[in-house]
Amino acid sequence: MCNLIINALADEKLEVVAAANAAVALKLVAERPTEPLLALVDVMMPGMDGLTLARKLCAQIKRGKIVIMSGHLSDVSWWPADLREVAFIAKPFHMTALAEFLREARLRAEEAS
């Protein structure tokens, strides 16, 4: 699934940076000269879980959009209050849903400029 998402985003002429785990993702975001437009995080990840990673990314990503995905969850009403503003997408999803998140992220970035 990861490769399908990477290829679909690359087809949209977006620079895609994939991380093998949460620690690598945090390092990559911290080292970038600009923050990412979109951070796509899975709930189930090796090492740190996706909710913890999303929480840490919220401190680093102010203009971009963070989207948590899961194949095991469909209801996020139980999420902690600090993650309620983070977007959620249930797997499997259609790439048009991801495209909508990208559109929202681009608008958000334009408004912040």
N, C-alpha and C positions, 0 to 999 in steps of 0.2 A: 504494500500500500504506500509505503514511504516513497518508493521510486516512482509510482504513478503520480503522486502529488508533486514531486520534484519536477518531473517531466512536464506536467500540465502547467505549472507556474513558469517554467523556463520557456514554454511555448508562448507565454504571454510577454516575453522579453523582459522578465524579471530576473534579477540576480538571486539565486537560491543558494543558501548556505545551510547545510544539514549538519546536525550534531549527533554523535553516537549516544550521548547521555546528557543529563542536566548540567553536570559540571562543565563539560565542553561548551554547551550552549551559553552558559553564563559568561564564560571566558571570551567566547566569540563576540557576544554582544558588547562586553566591556571594552574590547580591543577595537571595535569598529569606529571609524571617524564620525559616522552618522548612525542614528538609531534605525532599526529595521522598520519597514512599513508594516509588516505583519510577522507575528511570532506564532507558529502553530505548534501546540504542545499536546502530547498525549497524556492522559491520566496515568496510564500504566507505563512506567519507564524504568530502565535499570538504575539502581541507586536511588536517587531522589524521586519522589512521586511528582506527577505533573501539576498537582495543586500547589505544592510547595514551590516548584519551579515558577509557576505563574505568579505567585506572590512575590518572589524575588525579582522577576522580570518587571513587575509593576513599578518597582523602585527605579528601574533602569530605563524603561520605555515610557515616555510621557506622551508622545504624539502618535506613535504607532498603535496598532491594534493587536491584542493578545487573544487568541482563540484556543480554547481547550477542547480536545476531541476525545471521544470514548466510544468503544464498542460495547461497553458494559452498563453505561448509564443513559437514561433518557430524561430523567427528572433532576434538575439541579437546585430545587427549592431548599434542600438541606445544606447547601454550601454555606460556608461562613460569610458573614456580611461583607468582609473586605474583598471577596471574590465575585460578588453579585454583578459587578459591572463588567467582568470579563466575559467575553462571548463564549458560547458553547455550540458544538456541532456533534451530532451523534453519527457514529460510523455504522454502516456504510453511508456515505453521502455522495450526492451528485456534485460534480465540479462547478455547476452553476451556483450552488450554495457557497462554495469557497470564493467564487468570483464576486458574489455579493459582499462578502467580508472585505475583499480587496477594494471594491468600490467605496465602501464605507471608510476604510483606512486611508484611501487617497483623499477623500473629502476632508477627513479629519486633519490630515497633514497639510492640506491647502489652507484650511481655516487657521491653523496654528502659525502659518508662515506670515 
